[in-house]
């Protein structure tokens, strides 16, 4: 309102000035009157300008005071919350790293991240007697996996901790030892603790670890979680031969070309668990070495090779051995199982090839060897669309072959991924034990599953 009045008075003065200059005034009394009125109006205009300026200054001053008060309150709040630690807190979110909280000096940190997989499955089977392709076709949706992790460091970056909580519609390979004891448990899993360990970084790439450790053995055991697999699911070899977790101690080395880890602890695959003289091995040992011929270790963190990455080649080998006793559970890979595995990975910056083989001297307490092989590869058709396929052959209780083909769509890089795949047994029947791992793959289980094929559409969201 004041601005409008100032403009109005200014316009009036301009008009009066123009009138005075353009039209001669012949009567002196009229001139004197108009001069007096013009002077009064100019005085009013000056007063209004002064008031407007003071109001503007007051507004600016109020804004500055409010900002100062906010800064003081924020600083006071920070000091109050961190009075015990003596350091201010920082927090936020980073892509591929999750939510984090820590002190400015980095001595104490915590980070929370995780992923979820929801899928629709359609399975076409046939009845063993009627051989009708349509009689046993079933479909449905499920939460395949939901896993939450928390990690951070204590008293500096050299001492780190890790906790993992897993839930899913069917047991994961890391829990498959329980399935071998009770095949029905694959369909009724409960939330479990996966990772639960503390790591001390010793310098020059060396580290020591204690707690619940992901046993270093198979190819996929070097991956942090299933979200990093190419198919969004573990391979059949991982399901049948995994070492799962081990409660114990571990020593490792992360170098420029070599990454090596070995662990000693409880009976492989039963962690986390308490010690029990009737169920624990007297010695359980596992080790894996990864040799990088070229490329970088960041590529090796995922099974897929994304466009723009450099060429990389990685070789891996693992071994596991247990010295059991007569009172140990006989259904857990035999009394004294020895297993070896080897793999080769080729990353082409938009395409990848994986070759893997595995052998164990006993299979579920039988004095008979078992083995398996895997050939897998993928190719990016565009920057976000990847076609893939694999072929598995296993010889456990008979020989079976499985083939898988599918497509990945990375909607938002690795944060949102959609996978469509078809898996089908190629030959051979599935005995009771092996068939226990078929439902998680999307195939039908039971004592005589008689699968034809299965289609799966899965959405994976990571944060």
C-alpha positions in Angstrom: 0.0 0.0 0.0 2.8 2.4 0.9 4.6 1.7 -2.4 1.4 2.4 -4.3 1.0 5.7 -2.5 4.6 6.7 -3.2 4.1 6.0 -6.8 0.8 8.0 -6.9 2.4 11.0 -5.2 5.4 10.8 -7.5 3.2 10.8 -10.5 1.2 13.7 -9.2 4.3 15.7 -8.6 5.5 15.0 -12.1 2.2 16.1 -13.6 2.3 19.3 -11.5 5.8 20.0 -12.5 4.9 19.5 -16.1 1.9 21.7 -15.7 3.9 24.4 -14.0 6.6 24.4 -16.7 4.2 24.1 -19.6 1.4 26.5 -18.7 2.3 30.1 -17.6 0.6 31.3 -14.5 -0.4 34.8 -14.7 -1.8 35.3 -11.3 0.9 35.5 -8.6 -1.4 34.3 -5.8 -2.2 31.2 -7.7 1.5 30.5 -8.2 2.3 30.9 -4.5 -0.6 28.5 -3.6 0.6 25.9 -6.0 4.2 26.2 -4.8 3.0 25.7 -1.2 1.0 22.6 -2.2 4.0 21.3 -4.2 6.3 21.7 -1.3 3.8 19.9 1.1 3.5 17.0 -1.3 7.2 16.7 -1.7 7.5 16.6 2.1 4.9 13.9 2.3 6.7 11.8 -0.3 10.0 12.1 1.6 8.3 11.0 4.8 6.8 8.0 3.0 10.1 7.0 1.6 11.8 7.2 5.0 9.0 5.0 6.5 9.3 2.5 3.7 13.1 2.3 4.1 12.8 1.8 7.8 10.2 -1.0 7.3 12.5 -2.7 4.8 15.4 -2.5 7.2 13.2 -3.9 10.0 12.2 -6.9 7.8 15.9 -7.6 6.9 16.9 -7.3 10.5 14.1 -9.7 11.6 15.2 -12.3 9.0 18.8 -12.1 10.1 17.8 -12.4 13.7 15.7 -15.5 13.0 18.5 -17.1 11.0 20.9 -16.4 13.9 18.5 -17.9 16.4 18.1 -21.0 14.2 21.8 -21.5 14.0 22.3 -21.1 17.7 19.5 -23.6 18.4 20.8 -26.1 16.0 24.3 -25.8 17.4 22.9 -26.1 20.9 20.9 -29.2 19.9 23.9 -30.9 18.3 26.1 -30.2 21.3 23.5 -31.5 23.7 23.0 -34.7 21.7 26.7 -35.4 21.3 27.9 -34.2 24.7 28.9 -37.7 25.7 30.7 -38.6 22.5 32.3 -35.2 22.2 31.7 -35.2 18.4 28.9 -34.0 16.1 26.7 -36.5 14.2 26.3 -36.7 10.4 23.6 -38.6 8.7 22.1 -39.2 5.2 21.6 -41.6 2.3 23.9 -42.7 -0.4 23.0 -44.8 -3.5 24.1 -48.4 -3.2 25.2 -47.8 0.4 21.9 -47.2 2.2 21.2 -45.0 5.2 24.1 -44.0 7.4 24.8 -42.3 10.7 28.1 -41.5 12.4 30.3 -39.1 14.1 32.1 -36.4 12.1 35.5 -37.8 13.1 34.4 -41.2 11.7 35.2 -43.1 14.9 31.7 -44.4 15.3 29.5 -45.2 12.3 26.4 -47.2 11.5 24.8 -48.0 8.1 21.5 -49.8 7.3 20.7 -51.3 3.9 18.8 -54.2 2.5 16.7 -55.6 -0.4 13.4 -57.3 -1.1 12.4 -59.7 -3.8 8.7 -60.3 -4.7 7.9 -62.7 -7.5 5.1 -64.4 -9.4 5.6 -68.1 -10.3 3.8 -70.3 -12.8 4.8 -74.0 -12.8 3.7 -76.5 -15.4 4.0 -80.1 -14.3 2.3 -83.3 -15.2 0.8 -86.1 -13.2 3.0 -89.2 -12.9 0.2 -91.5 -13.9 -1.9 -89.6 -16.4 0.9 -87.6 -18.0 -1.5 -84.8 -18.5 0.5 -81.5 -19.1 -2.3 -79.4 -17.7 -3.3 -81.3 -14.6 -0.7 -80.0 -12.3 -0.1 -76.4 -13.5 -0.1 -74.0 -10.6 0.8 -70.4 -10.0 1.0 -67.7 -7.3 2.9 -64.8 -5.8 5.3 -64.7 -2.8 7.9 -62.6 -1.1 10.9 -64.6 -2.2 13.4 -62.8 0.1 13.6 -59.8 2.4 17.0 -59.2 4.0 18.1 -56.3 6.3 21.7 -55.5 7.2 23.4 -53.2 9.6 27.1 -52.5 9.6 29.6 -49.9 10.9 32.8 -49.4 12.8 33.8 -49.0 16.4 36.6 -46.8 17.8 37.9 -46.1 14.3 37.7 -47.7 10.8 39.9 -50.7 11.6 37.2 -52.4 13.7 33.9 -53.1 11.9 30.8 -55.1 12.8 28.0 -56.7 10.7 24.6 -58.0 11.5 22.1 -59.6 9.0 18.5 -60.6 9.3 16.9 -62.8 6.6 13.3 -63.8 5.8 11.8 -65.5 2.8 9.1 -67.8 1.5 11.6 -70.7 1.3 14.9 -71.6 2.9 18.0 -70.1 1.2 21.1 -72.2 0.3 22.8 -70.9 3.4 20.2 -72.7 5.5 20.1 -75.9 3.4 21.9 -78.0 6.0 18.6 -77.8 8.0 16.7 -78.9 4.9 18.9 -82.0 4.6 17.9 -82.9 8.1 14.2 -82.1 7.5 13.2 -81.6 3.8 9.8 -80.3 4.8 11.4 -77.3 6.5 12.1 -75.7 3.1 8.4 -74.7 3.0 8.2 -73.3 6.5 11.2 -71.1 7.2 11.5 -68.6 10.0 13.4 -65.3 10.2 17.1 -66.1 10.8 20.3 -64.3 11.7 22.8 -64.6 8.9 25.8 -62.4 9.3 26.8 -61.7 12.9 30.5 -60.9 13.2 33.3 -58.4 14.0 36.3 -57.8 11.8 39.6 -56.3 12.7 41.6 -54.9 9.8 45.3 -55.5 10.6 46.8 -53.3 7.8 48.4 -54.1 4.4 45.2 -55.9 3.4 45.1 -58.4 6.2 42.1 -58.9 8.5 40.8 -61.2 11.2 37.1 -62.1 11.8 35.1 -63.7 14.5 31.5 -64.7 14.8 29.0 -66.0 12.2 31.0 -66.1 8.9 29.8 -66.8 5.4 32.0 -69.8 4.7 34.5 -69.0 1.9 34.1 -71.9 -0.5 31.9 -71.8 -3.6 31.8 -69.1 -6.3 28.7 -67.4 -5.0 30.0 -67.4 -1.5 32.2 -64.4 -2.4 29.0 -62.4 -3.2 27.6 -60.5 -0.3 24.0 -61.5 -0.9 21.6 -63.0 -3.5 20.7 -59.5 -4.8 24.1 -59.5 -6.5 23.4 -62.7 -8.5 22.7 -62.4 -12.2 19.4 -64.3 -12.0 18.2 -62.9 -8.7 18.5 -66.5 -7.4 21.3 -68.9 -6.5 22.4 -71.5 -8.9 21.5 -75.2 -8.5 25.2 -75.9 -7.6 25.0 -73.4 -4.8 21.8 -75.0 -3.5 23.2 -78.5 -3.5 26.8 -77.9 -2.5 27.0 -74.7 -0.5 28.9 -74.4 2.8 26.6 -71.8 4.2 27.7 -70.1 7.4 30.2 -71.2 10.0 30.6 -70.0 13.6 34.2 -69.5 14.3 37.3 -67.4 13.4 38.6 -66.4 10.0 41.8 -64.9 8.6 41.9 -63.1 5.3 43.9 -61.0 2.9 42.7 -58.5 0.3 45.5 -57.6 -2.1 45.7 -56.1 -5.6 45.7 -59.4 -7.4 44.9 -62.0 -4.7 42.0 -62.2 -2.2 42.2 -65.1 0.2 40.2 -66.2 3.2 40.1 -69.3 5.5 38.0 -70.1 8.5 38.0 -72.6 11.3 34.9 -73.2 13.4 31.8 -75.2 14.1 30.2 -77.8 11.8 29.8 -76.1 8.4 26.3 -75.0 7.6 24.8 -75.1 11.1 25.7 -71.6 12.3 24.7 -69.7 14.2 24.5 -72.4 16.9 25.7 -73.2 20.4 28.3 -75.8 21.0 26.9 -79.3 21.5 29.1 -82.4 21.9 26.4 -84.4 20.2 26.0 -82.3 17.1 29.2 -80.3 16.5 32.2 -81.3 14.4 35.6 -81.5 16.2 37.2 -79.6 13.3 35.6 -77.7 10.4 37.8 -75.9 7.9 37.1 -74.0 4.6 39.2 -71.7 2.4 38.8 -69.9 -0.9 41.3 -67.9 -3.0 40.3 -65.4 -5.8 43.0 -64.5 -8.4 42.4 -61.4 -10.5 44.2 -61.6 -13.8 42.9 -58.2 -15.0 40.1 -55.8 -14.3 39.1 -54.5 -10.8 37.6 -56.1 -7.8 34.4 -53.9 -8.0 33.4 -55.9 -11.1 33.7 -59.1 -9.2 31.1 -57.9 -6.7 28.3 -58.8 -9.2 27.7 -61.7 -11.5 26.7 -59.4 -14.3 29.2 -57.3 -16.4 27.7 -53.9 -17.0 28.4 -51.7 -20.1 31.3 -49.3 -19.7 33.3 -51.6 -17.4 36.8 -52.7 -18.4 37.6 -56.3 -19.4 38.2 -58.5 -16.3 39.2 -62.1 -15.7 39.0 -63.9 -12.3 39.9 -67.4 -11.2 38.7 -68.9 -8.0 39.3 -72.1 -6.0 37.9 -73.4 -2.7 38.2 -76.4 -0.4 36.3 -77.6 2.7 36.9 -80.4 5.1 35.5 -81.6 8.4 36.8 -84.1 10.9 33.6 -85.6 12.3 32.8 -88.0 15.1 30.4 -90.9 15.3 27.9 -88.9 17.3 27.7 -86.1 14.8 24.5 -85.9 12.7 25.0 -88.3 9.8 22.6 -86.5 7.5 24.9 -83.4 7.2 27.3 -84.2 4.3 28.6 -87.3 5.8 31.0 -87.8 8.7 34.2 -86.6 7.0 33.3 -84.7 3.9 35.9 -83.3 1.7 34.9 -80.9 -1.1 36.8 -78.9 -3.8 35.6 -76.4 -6.3 37.1 -74.2 -9.1 35.7 -71.5 -11.3 36.6 -69.0 -14.0 34.9 -65.7 -14.7 35.2 -63.5 -17.7 33.8 -59.9 -17.8 33.6 -58.2 -21.2 32.1 -54.8 -20.2 28.5 -55.7 -21.3 28.8 -59.5 -21.3 30.0 -62.2 -19.0 30.8 -65.9 -18.9 31.1 -68.1 -15.8 32.4 -71.7 -15.7 32.2 -73.7 -12.4 32.8 -77.2 -11.2 32.5 -78.9 -7.8 33.2 -82.3 -6.3 32.7 -83.8 -2.8 33.8 -87.2 -1.6 30.6 -87.9 0.3 27.0 -86.9 -0.2 24.6 -87.1 2.8 26.4 -89.8 4.7 26.9 -92.1 1.7 30.4 -93.4 0.8 29.9 -92.1 -2.6 31.1 -89.0 -4.4 28.9 -86.3 -5.8 29.7 -83.6 -8.4 28.2 -80.7 -10.4 29.0 -78.3 -13.2 27.7 -74.9 -14.3 28.0 -72.8 -17.4 26.4 -69.3 -17.2 26.5 -66.1 -19.3 24.8 -62.9 -20.0 24.7 -60.1 -22.6 23.4 -56.5 -22.4 21.1 -55.8 -25.3 20.9 -52.1 -24.2 22.3 -50.2 -21.3 19.5 -51.5 -19.0 18.3 -54.8 -20.6 20.3 -58.0 -20.1 19.7 -61.5 -21.6 21.1 -64.4 -19.7 21.1 -68.2 -19.5 22.7 -71.1 -17.7 23.0 -74.9 -17.7 23.5 -77.0 -14.6 24.4 -80.6 -14.3 24.5 -82.4 -10.9 25.1 -85.9 -9.8 24.0 -86.5 -6.2 21.3 -89.2 -6.1 21.2 -89.7 -9.8 22.1 -87.2 -12.5 19.9 -84.2 -13.3 20.3 -81.3 -15.7 18.6 -77.9 -15.6 18.5 -75.1 -18.1 17.5 -71.5 -17.4 17.0 -68.5 -19.8 15.8 -65.0 -18.9 16.0 -61.3 -19.1 16.9 -58.5 -16.6 15.6 -55.0 -16.8 17.6 -52.6 -14.6 14.9 -49.9 -14.2 17.0 -47.8 -11.8 20.5 -49.3 -12.1 20.8 -51.8 -9.2 18.2 -50.1 -7.0 15.2 -51.6 -9.0 15.6 -54.7 -11.1 12.9 -56.8 -12.8 13.8 -60.4 -13.8 11.8 -62.8 -16.0 13.1 -66.3 -16.4 12.1 -69.8 -17.5 13.7 -72.9 -15.8 13.2 -76.4 -16.9 14.7 -79.8 -16.0 16.4 -81.3 -19.1 16.6 -84.9 -18.1 16.6 -87.2 -15.1 14.1 -87.5 -12.2 14.5 -85.5 -9.0 14.9 -87.7 -5.9 13.5 -86.6 -2.6 16.5 -84.7 -1.3 17.2 -82.8 -4.6 13.5 -82.1 -5.1 13.5 -80.3 -1.8 15.4 -77.4 -3.4 13.2 -77.1 -6.4 10.4 -74.9 -5.0 12.8 -72.0 -4.2 13.9 -72.3 -7.9 10.2 -72.0 -9.0 9.8 -75.7 -9.7 7.5 -78.2 -8.1 8.8 -80.3 -5.2 7.6 -83.5 -3.5 8.8 -87.1 -3.8 8.0 -87.2 -7.6 7.8 -83.6 -8.9 7.7 -84.4 -12.6 8.4 -80.9 -13.6 8.1 -79.6 -17.2 9.0 -76.0 -16.7 8.5 -72.9 -14.6 8.1 -69.2 -15.4 9.1 -66.6 -12.8 8.6 -62.8 -12.8 10.5 -61.1 -10.0 10.9 -57.5 -8.8 13.9 -56.7 -6.7 14.2 -53.4 -4.8 17.4 -52.5 -2.9 18.1 -49.6 -0.7 
